[in-house]
Amino acid sequence: MITRLQSLLSAFLCLALLAKMVALRVGSRPTPQAPLLLTALGSFTVAALVGIPAVRARIPIATVPGVASIIMDTGVSVSLALLATYLWTPLWRAGPVPWWRGRLFLTALAVSALLAALMASTPRALRTDPLQNQYTGDWRIVGVYVIGNLFFLGCSGASAIACARIVRMVRGHIAVGVAVGAVGMVAYAVTCVNRLFLVAGQPLLAGEWFTWYSVLNFVFTEAAVLASVLGLHFTAVWRVTVGCRRLFDDLRVFLLLGPAWRRLTALHPDVVLPWEPGPRGLRDRLDLSYRRYRREIECQDALLLTGAHPAERPRPTPQRRPAARACPTRTPSRPAEARPGTRHT
């Protein structure tokens, strides 16, 4: 059951990372730090793909024991190191250093080479599968888990600290997104501590604690992945939320204006604005905000023709709280104006 959930989580993470990479490549302006972030996301995507059994079974090199674990460890090491470098770059006072010459990136390569050497020196029968908790097969396997998780813990902790400092420098939805990303990094750091405890506790402690503690570790891993993905996509989620709220406000005002608009346009059909032909007219008909604006203008023009008092004319409705009574439902009577020099009796 846990293996299946891990596979689903890895697939969801792959889709979210690919969507972010496409957004950075297509929808954003190119920046000097864009290749750094794209490389970090790409490395984590490769690691997440290897975590899916169906994908791993179709890769020829995955049939070699231990290779899948090395690919996952290398991908996670490089991605976490580059992510920490990306977050700390605007906070460093020193001059910019190319990310491929950064200390964290070079350390990630060194750690990955050390893990690969330890795994290659392990007997073939004892090499681990990346989705199985085999911590006590050999001292070299234990070394792989200890070295890897210590490096993951350092990178995720550095990223969390950088996010906490960036939150104080930004405002609005960007600050919320960075804070959510910090929660994800903290949760991932907790999973690294949990794995270190599992490595140390499995040969020393007996009982069924290993099973439920592994489940607890999986819960923290899921929280870390979801929070990190939400932090990456928070700006897009915020824009979609604002757009849905604006669409709801436009629809509510459009429906509230309906009865008054139908009565006023029946009295003065000339105020109805014509639709433009062709694709542009079709686009305008599908734009609810534009249709609401047309309906408000047509109501105001009809009220001017009926001679309504200025105080009773529809006022501009605010964007968040549109007026529910924008147009009167009946035409008030107005006394005739007196000519100069005449007197009413």
C-alpha positions as CSV (number, residue, x, y, z in Angstrom):
1,M,0.0,0.0,0.0
2,I,2.8,2.4,0.9
3,T,4.6,1.5,-2.2
4,R,1.6,2.3,-4.4
5,L,1.1,5.7,-2.6
6,Q,4.7,6.5,-3.1
7,S,4.3,5.8,-6.8
8,L,1.3,8.0,-7.1
9,L,3.1,10.8,-5.2
10,S,6.1,10.5,-7.5
11,A,3.8,10.7,-10.5
12,F,2.1,13.8,-9.1
13,L,5.4,15.4,-8.4
14,C,6.6,14.7,-11.9
15,L,3.6,16.4,-13.4
16,A,3.9,19.4,-11.1
17,L,7.6,19.9,-11.9
18,L,7.1,19.5,-15.6
19,A,4.3,22.1,-15.5
20,K,6.6,24.5,-13.6
21,M,9.4,24.0,-16.1
22,V,7.1,24.7,-19.0
23,A,5.8,27.9,-17.3
24,L,9.4,29.1,-16.7
25,R,10.4,28.3,-20.3
26,V,7.3,29.8,-22.0
27,G,5.5,32.2,-19.7
28,S,8.3,34.0,-17.9
29,R,11.0,36.4,-19.1
30,P,14.5,34.9,-19.3
31,T,16.6,35.7,-16.3
32,P,20.2,34.8,-15.4
33,Q,19.0,32.5,-12.7
34,A,16.5,30.7,-14.9
35,P,18.9,27.9,-16.1
36,L,19.8,27.2,-12.5
37,L,16.2,26.7,-11.4
38,L,15.4,24.7,-14.6
39,T,18.3,22.4,-13.9
40,A,17.2,21.9,-10.3
41,L,13.6,21.1,-11.3
42,G,14.8,18.8,-14.1
43,S,17.1,16.8,-11.7
44,F,14.3,16.3,-9.2
45,T,12.0,15.3,-12.1
46,V,14.4,12.5,-13.1
47,A,14.6,11.3,-9.5
48,A,10.8,11.3,-9.2
49,L,10.5,9.4,-12.5
50,V,12.8,6.7,-11.2
51,G,10.6,6.4,-8.1
52,I,7.7,5.1,-10.2
53,P,8.0,1.3,-10.6
54,A,6.2,1.3,-14.0
55,V,8.8,3.7,-15.4
56,R,11.7,2.1,-13.7
57,A,10.8,-1.3,-15.1
58,R,11.0,0.0,-18.7
59,I,14.5,1.4,-18.2
60,P,17.2,-1.1,-19.2
61,I,19.7,0.1,-16.7
62,A,17.1,-0.2,-13.9
63,T,17.4,-3.9,-14.0
64,V,20.9,-3.6,-12.5
65,P,20.5,-3.6,-8.7
66,G,21.4,-0.4,-7.0
67,V,21.5,1.8,-10.2
68,A,18.0,3.1,-9.6
69,S,18.9,4.2,-6.1
70,I,22.0,6.0,-7.3
71,I,20.0,7.8,-10.0
72,M,17.5,8.9,-7.3
73,D,20.2,10.0,-4.9
74,T,22.1,11.9,-7.5
75,G,18.9,13.7,-8.8
76,V,17.9,14.7,-5.3
77,S,21.4,15.8,-4.3
78,V,21.8,18.0,-7.4
79,S,18.3,19.4,-7.2
80,L,18.5,20.3,-3.5
81,A,22.0,21.8,-3.9
82,L,20.9,24.0,-6.8
83,L,17.7,25.0,-5.1
84,A,19.6,26.2,-2.0
85,T,22.0,28.0,-4.4
86,Y,19.1,29.6,-6.2
87,L,17.5,30.8,-2.9
88,W,20.7,32.1,-1.4
89,T,22.0,33.9,-4.5
90,P,20.0,37.2,-3.9
91,L,21.0,37.1,-0.2
92,W,24.8,36.8,-0.7
93,R,26.8,40.0,-0.6
94,A,29.7,38.5,-2.6
95,G,29.9,38.7,-6.3
96,P,27.9,36.3,-8.4
97,V,29.5,32.9,-9.0
98,P,28.3,30.6,-11.9
99,W,26.1,27.9,-10.4
100,W,28.2,25.1,-12.0
101,R,31.2,26.3,-10.0
102,G,29.3,26.8,-6.7
103,R,30.3,24.9,-3.6
104,L,27.0,23.2,-3.1
105,F,26.8,21.9,-6.6
106,L,30.4,20.6,-6.5
107,T,29.6,19.0,-3.1
108,A,26.5,17.4,-4.6
109,L,28.6,15.8,-7.4
110,A,31.2,14.6,-4.9
111,V,28.5,13.1,-2.6
112,S,26.8,11.4,-5.6
113,A,30.2,9.9,-6.7
114,L,30.8,8.7,-3.2
115,L,27.4,7.1,-2.9
116,A,27.9,5.4,-6.3
117,A,31.2,4.0,-5.2
118,L,29.8,2.6,-2.0
119,M,26.9,1.1,-3.9
120,A,29.2,-0.4,-6.5
121,S,31.4,-2.0,-3.9
122,T,28.4,-3.6,-2.2
123,P,27.7,-7.3,-3.1
124,R,25.1,-7.5,-5.8
125,A,22.6,-9.4,-3.7
126,L,22.6,-6.7,-1.0
127,R,22.1,-3.7,-3.2
128,T,18.9,-1.9,-2.4
129,D,15.7,-0.9,-4.2
130,P,14.9,2.8,-3.8
131,L,11.4,2.1,-2.6
132,Q,12.4,-0.4,0.1
133,N,13.7,0.2,3.5
134,Q,16.8,-2.1,3.6
135,Y,19.1,-0.3,5.9
136,T,21.0,-3.1,7.5
137,G,22.2,-5.3,4.6
138,D,25.8,-4.0,4.7
139,W,27.8,-1.3,6.3
140,R,28.2,0.3,2.8
141,I,24.4,0.4,2.4
142,V,24.2,2.1,5.8
143,G,26.9,4.5,4.6
144,V,24.8,5.3,1.5
145,Y,21.8,6.2,3.6
146,V,23.7,8.1,6.3
147,I,25.8,10.2,3.9
148,G,23.0,10.9,1.5
149,N,20.5,12.0,4.2
150,L,23.0,14.2,6.0
151,F,23.6,16.0,2.8
152,F,19.9,16.2,2.1
153,L,19.3,17.5,5.6
154,G,22.0,20.3,5.1
155,C,20.6,21.4,1.8
156,S,16.9,21.4,2.9
157,G,17.8,23.2,6.1
158,A,19.7,25.9,4.2
159,S,16.8,26.3,1.8
160,A,14.4,26.7,4.7
161,I,16.6,29.4,6.3
162,A,16.8,31.2,3.0
163,C,13.0,31.1,2.5
164,A,12.6,32.5,6.1
165,R,14.8,35.4,5.2
166,I,13.2,36.1,1.9
167,V,9.7,36.2,3.5
168,R,10.8,39.3,5.4
169,M,11.8,41.0,2.2
170,V,8.7,40.4,0.0
171,R,5.0,41.1,0.4
172,G,1.7,39.8,-0.8
173,H,1.1,36.4,-2.4
174,I,4.8,36.0,-3.1
175,A,5.6,36.0,0.6
176,V,2.9,33.4,1.2
177,G,4.3,31.2,-1.6
178,V,7.8,31.4,-0.2
179,A,6.5,30.6,3.3
180,V,4.7,27.5,2.0
181,G,7.9,26.5,0.3
182,A,9.8,26.9,3.6
183,V,7.3,24.6,5.3
184,G,8.0,22.0,2.6
185,M,11.7,22.3,3.1
186,V,11.3,21.9,6.9
187,A,9.1,18.8,6.4
188,Y,11.7,17.3,4.0
189,A,14.4,18.0,6.7
190,V,12.2,16.1,9.2
191,T,12.1,13.1,6.8
192,C,15.9,13.1,6.6
193,V,16.1,13.0,10.4
194,N,13.5,10.2,10.4
195,R,15.6,8.1,7.9
196,L,18.7,8.6,10.0
197,F,16.8,7.4,13.1
198,L,15.5,4.4,11.1
199,V,19.1,3.5,10.0
200,A,20.4,3.7,13.6
201,G,17.3,2.1,15.3
202,Q,16.6,-0.9,13.1
203,P,19.6,-3.0,14.2
204,L,19.3,-1.9,17.8
205,L,15.6,-1.9,18.5
206,A,13.2,-4.8,18.0
207,G,9.4,-4.8,17.6
208,E,6.8,-3.4,15.2
209,W,7.9,0.2,15.6
210,F,9.7,0.1,12.3
211,T,6.4,-0.3,10.3
212,W,4.5,2.5,11.9
213,Y,7.5,4.8,12.0
214,S,8.0,4.2,8.3
215,V,4.4,5.2,7.7
216,L,5.0,8.4,9.8
217,N,8.1,9.1,7.7
218,F,6.0,8.7,4.5
219,V,3.4,11.2,5.9
220,F,6.1,13.8,6.3
221,T,7.5,13.1,2.9
222,E,4.0,13.6,1.4
223,A,3.6,16.8,3.3
224,A,7.0,18.0,2.1
225,V,6.2,17.2,-1.6
226,L,2.8,18.9,-1.5
227,A,4.0,22.0,0.3
228,S,7.0,22.3,-2.1
229,V,4.8,21.9,-5.1
230,L,2.3,24.5,-3.7
231,G,5.1,26.9,-3.0
232,L,6.3,26.6,-6.6
233,H,2.9,27.1,-8.1
234,F,1.4,29.5,-5.5
235,T,1.6,32.5,-7.8
236,A,-0.4,30.6,-10.5
237,V,-2.9,29.3,-7.9
238,W,-3.3,32.9,-6.6
239,R,-4.0,34.2,-10.1
240,V,-6.5,31.5,-10.8
241,T,-8.2,32.3,-7.4
242,V,-8.4,36.0,-8.2
243,G,-9.7,35.3,-11.6
244,C,-12.4,33.0,-10.3
245,R,-13.5,35.6,-7.8
246,R,-13.6,38.3,-10.4
247,L,-15.6,36.1,-12.7
248,F,-18.1,35.4,-9.9
249,D,-18.5,39.1,-9.2
250,D,-19.1,39.9,-12.9
251,L,-21.7,37.1,-13.1
252,R,-23.5,38.3,-10.0
253,V,-23.7,41.9,-11.2
254,F,-24.7,40.8,-14.8
255,L,-27.6,38.8,-13.4
256,L,-28.7,41.5,-11.0
257,L,-28.8,44.0,-13.9
258,G,-30.9,41.7,-16.0
259,P,-34.5,42.7,-15.1
260,A,-33.8,46.4,-15.2
261,W,-31.8,46.1,-18.5
262,R,-34.6,44.2,-20.2
263,R,-37.2,46.8,-19.1
264,L,-35.1,49.8,-20.1
265,T,-34.0,48.3,-23.5
266,A,-37.7,47.5,-24.2
267,L,-38.5,51.2,-23.8
268,H,-35.5,52.4,-25.7
269,P,-34.1,49.7,-28.0
270,D,-31.8,52.1,-29.7
271,V,-29.4,52.1,-26.7
272,V,-28.4,48.5,-27.3
273,L,-24.9,48.5,-28.7
274,P,-24.2,46.5,-31.8
275,W,-21.9,43.5,-31.7
276,E,-18.8,43.5,-33.9
277,P,-18.8,40.8,-36.6
278,G,-16.2,38.1,-36.9
279,P,-13.9,36.5,-34.3
280,R,-13.6,39.7,-32.3
281,G,-17.4,39.8,-31.7
282,L,-17.5,36.2,-30.8
283,R,-14.7,36.8,-28.2
284,D,-16.6,39.8,-26.8
285,R,-19.7,37.6,-26.4
286,L,-17.7,35.1,-24.4
287,D,-16.1,37.7,-22.2
288,L,-18.4,38.0,-19.2
289,S,-16.6,41.1,-17.9
290,Y,-17.2,42.9,-21.2
291,R,-20.8,41.9,-21.3
292,R,-21.4,43.3,-17.8
293,Y,-19.8,46.5,-18.8
294,R,-22.0,46.8,-21.9
295,R,-25.1,46.1,-19.8
296,E,-24.2,48.9,-17.4
297,I,-23.6,51.4,-20.2
298,E,-26.8,50.5,-21.9
299,C,-28.7,51.0,-18.6
300,Q,-27.2,54.4,-18.1
301,D,-28.0,55.5,-21.6
302,A,-31.6,54.4,-21.3
303,L,-31.9,56.3,-18.0
304,L,-30.6,59.4,-19.6
305,L,-33.3,59.1,-22.3
306,T,-36.0,58.6,-19.7
307,G,-34.9,61.7,-17.8
308,A,-34.2,60.0,-14.5
309,H,-32.9,62.1,-11.7
310,P,-29.1,62.0,-11.4
311,A,-29.2,60.6,-7.9
312,E,-31.2,57.7,-9.2
313,R,-28.9,56.8,-12.0
314,P,-26.8,53.7,-11.7
315,R,-23.4,54.5,-10.1
316,P,-20.2,52.7,-11.1
317,T,-20.1,49.4,-9.2
318,P,-16.9,48.5,-7.3
319,Q,-15.1,45.5,-8.5
320,R,-15.3,43.5,-5.3
321,R,-18.7,44.6,-4.0
322,P,-20.9,45.5,-6.9
323,A,-24.1,47.4,-6.2
324,A,-27.1,45.2,-6.2
325,R,-29.5,47.9,-7.3
326,A,-27.6,49.5,-10.2
327,C,-30.7,50.5,-12.2
328,P,-34.2,51.4,-11.0
329,T,-37.0,49.2,-12.1
330,R,-39.4,52.0,-12.9
331,T,-39.2,55.5,-14.5
332,P,-39.9,58.3,-12.0
333,S,-42.0,61.3,-13.0
334,R,-40.4,64.7,-13.3
335,P,-42.3,68.1,-13.4
336,A,-42.0,70.2,-16.5
337,E,-39.4,72.9,-16.3
338,A,-40.7,76.5,-16.3
339,R,-39.7,78.9,-19.1
340,P,-38.0,82.2,-18.2
341,G,-40.4,84.9,-17.5
342,T,-43.4,82.7,-16.9
343,R,-45.2,82.0,-13.7
344,H,-47.1,78.8,-12.6
345,T,-50.5,79.2,-11.1
